[in-house]
């Protein structure tokens, strides 16, 4: 049985948007939100898959993230 998430859907959406729009590494954003970095990284990956933004693996906490523009 899956344990319910302690995070609301609204928090999740806001956290993902913050991580995507920030120039900070995901681990840094997660620390600011007082959550596990891997949880946020998973949410961002899922969001990118669902919205067609697969740019490869997300960087480790010390690396910069560059997201290529979507082709039209």
N, C-alpha and C positions, 0 to 999 in steps of 0.2 A: 504494500500500500504506500502511495506517495504522500509525503508530508506536505501540507499546504505551505505556500511561500509566505514568509513573514513580510514580504514587500507587496504593496498594492500595485495594480496595473498602472496607475498614474505615476507612482514613484519610478517604476521600471522604465516607462516611456521617457520621463524627464531625465533620468540617469543616462539612458542611451543617447538622447539628443545632446546632452551636455558633453558626453564623451566624444561624440562625432564632431561637434563644433569646436571643441577645445583644442588648443595646440599642445596641451599637456598629455603625457602618456596616460593610458588607461589606468595603470596602477595608481598614479597620482590622483586622478579623478576619484577612483574608488576609495582611496584613503580619506579624501575630503568628505565623501559621502558616508564614511564609516561602514564600508561594506567590503566583502571579499573581492579582490581584483579579478579572480577567475570567474566569479559570478557575473560581474559587469562585462568582462571580455566575452563570455558566452552569450549574453544578451545582445551585445553589439554584433557578433557574428551572425546570430539568428536574424537580427534586423536587416543586416546587409544581404543575407541570402534571400529573405522575403521581398526585399526591395531592389533586387538586382545589382547590388553593390559588392561583388566579390572581387576584392583586390588582392587576394592572397592572404597569407597568414598575418595576423596582427603582430605588431612589434612587441618585444619584451619591454619591461618597464623603463629601461634607460634609453630606448631608441625613439626617434621621431616617427610619426605616422604621416604618410603622404597618401591621400586618396585621389586616384586619377578621376578626371571628369568622365561622366557617362557618355558613351558614343551615341549620336542620334541617327 
